[in-house]
Amino acid sequence: MRSFVVAVALSLVLGAAPVFAQTGQPAGQGQLQSPAAPTQPAAAQPPRPFPEGAKIAVVDIQRVASESNEGKASNAKAQALYQQKQTQLNDLNKKLQADQQKLQQGQSVMNEQARSQLERDIERQQKEIQRFSQDAQDEVQNLQGDLQDAFQRKLLPIIQQVVQERGIQVLLSRADAGIVWADPGLDLTADVIKRFDAASTAAPASGAAPTSTTPSTTAPAKPEPK
């Protein structure tokens, strides 16, 4: 079960990696494809009691990634880096577009030396944009991989706790198991999200050093007689 849950979590936490456009197209068209937002699950059904004695359950990992605090935080970090790189790429493209327009409009008035220099500048900028696009794509993909690994490490123990408490022998992924119908009470997603959020909230506090609010009652040491 452990390896199966790992594969599902990795495929659903952050969606597809963004694609950074290369520069073999007109200036201004180099755009980044935003990291795919988690698919919004269908409206949750009213909670149903877990069937007594059931040994099989289901969980919606994509819903956990979309609704849990950890999943939201991971997607926010990926989107923030994407927006930063998109802004930088837009600035580079604006400069390139301005120089291309300058070259086009000044063909009849620019001397050969100025025109050649501007053409070289445009070619240099195109190469820089191409390098920037590849580097940015690698940076965002690396961040996504780190976020997915961290999400997985935190989620798996939570799922294992819920499964052990319920006495579950088989846990299926709602999105990947080909389930046509299942008793809504078998869905442990809400329990997993609740436990996951509670663990995320408690984790920072557990690492803080305890502070005492009780005044010290120890008397100060008396100086030794000379």
N, C-alpha and C positions, 0 to 999 in steps of 0.2 A: 504493500500500500504506500509506503514511504516514497519510493521512486516514482510512482504514478502521480502522486500529489505534487511532487517537485515539477514534473513536466507540465502539468496543467498551470501551476502558478507562474512559471516562467513565460508561458505563452499568453497570459492574460493580464499581467499587471499593468504594463505601460503601452501595450499596443505596438504597432509597427514603428520602426525607427524612422526619423525624418530623412527625406532625400534632399540633398543640396544640389541645386541645378548647376550644370557646367556652363562654360561661357561660349559655346558654339552657337549662340543665338543673339538677337539684338539686345543692346544694353537696356536695362530696366526690366527685363523679363526673368532675370535670375531670382528665383524665389525659393523659399524653403517650404517643404511640405510639413505641416505641423504634426507633432506626435499625435497619433490617433487617440482621441478621447475615449475613455471606457464606454462601452455600449451601455445605455441605460436599461436596466432590467424592467420587465413588466411589473405593473403594480403588485405589491406583495399581498398575498391573500391573508385573511385573518389567521392568527396563529391557531394551530391545532395541537392537541396533546400528542406526545410521542407514543406510538402504539406499544403497549406493554409486551415485552418479550421479543420485539423486533430485533433482528441481527443485521439488517441491511438498512443503510441510510444514504441520503444524497446531500451534496453541498454545491452551491453555486459560487465557484471561485471568482468569477468575473464580478459578481455582486459584492463579494468581500473586497475586491480591489477598488470597486467604485464607491462603496459606502463606508468603509472603515477609515478611521483616522490615518492609519499608516498608508493606505492606498491613496487617499486624497493628497497627503503630504508628498508622496513619491511623484505623483503626476504633476503636482504644482512645481516641484523642483525641475522636472524635465521641461515643463512648459516655460519656466523662467529662463533657462539656458537657451532654449529654442528662440524665445523672443529677443534675447540679447544678440544672438548670432544673426537673426533675421534683420535686426536694425543695422548691425554693422555691414551686412551684405547690401542692404538698400543704400547705405551711404556710399559704398564703393561703386555701385551701379549708377548712382546719380552723377558722380564725378565722371565716370566713363561716358555716360550719355551726353553730358555737357561738352566734353571734348570732342566726341563724334559729331555733335551738332555744329560745334565751332569749325571743325574741319570741313564739313559739308558746305557751310555757309561762306567760308572764307577761301574756297578753291580759287576764285578769280582774282582775289586781292592779295593773297599770301605769296611771299617769295618761296623759292624752292627749298631753301634751308629751313625756314619756319615750318613749311608744310611737312618736310621729312621728319623734323623733330617731333611735331605733334603726332605724326603717324607712329613713330617709335614709342611715344608716351602711351598711346592707345593700346598698342600691342603689349607693352609692359603691364598695363592695368588689367588687361584681359587675362594674362598669365597669373597675376596676383589674385584675381578673383577666383580663378580656377583652383589655385593652391588653398586659398582661404576656404572655399567650399568643401574641399576634401578634408582639411584639418578640422573644420567645424563639424562635419558629419562624424568623423572619428570621435571627437570630443563628446558629442551628444550620445552617440552609441555607447561609449564607455561609461558615461554617467548612468544611462538606462540599465546597463548590465549590472553596475554596482547597486543601483536601487532595487533591481529585481532580486539580486542575491540577498540583500538585506531583508527585503519583504519576505522572501521564502524562509530565511532562517528564523524570523520572528513568528511566522504563521504556522509552520509545521508543528511546533510544540503545542500550540493552542488547539489545533485540530486533533492531535493525539490525546490531549486531555479530555476533550469533549467525547471522542470515540470511546475512550476507556471508561469514562463515567457512565456512558449509555450501554456499555457492553456490546458495542458494534463489532461485527466480524468483517463486514464488507462495506466500504464507503465509495460511492460512485459520484463522478462529476456530472452535474445536471447538463452541462453544455456538451459533453463529449461521450456520454455513455449510451446515447441513442434511446433515452427513456421516452416512451410514448405517454405513459401515465404513472404516477406514483401518489400514494396517500400523502397529502400535504404535511401531515404530521411527521413524515420521515425526513423532511427537509431541515437540516441542522444549520442552515446558513445564518439565520438570525442569532442562534446561540453562539456560533463562531465569531460573528461580528461583535456581539456584546462582550464576549470574553477577550477578544483581541483588543478592543478599545480600552477595556479595564486594565489590561496588562500594559498597554502603551502609556496610560496615564500614571500607573503606579511605578513604572520603570525609572523615570527621572528622580522621583522622590526617594526610592529605595537606595539610590546611590549617594544621597546627600548625607553629610555628617550630622549626627543627632546633636541638637542643641538643648542644653538644660536651662529650664526657667526657674529652677529652685535655687534660692540664694545659698551660698556656701556657709556652712556652720562651723567650719574649721577655724579655730582660734589662731591668730598669727603667732609665729614662733617668738619666744622671748629672747632678747639678746643675752649672750653669755656674759657673766660678770667678769670684769677685768681684774 
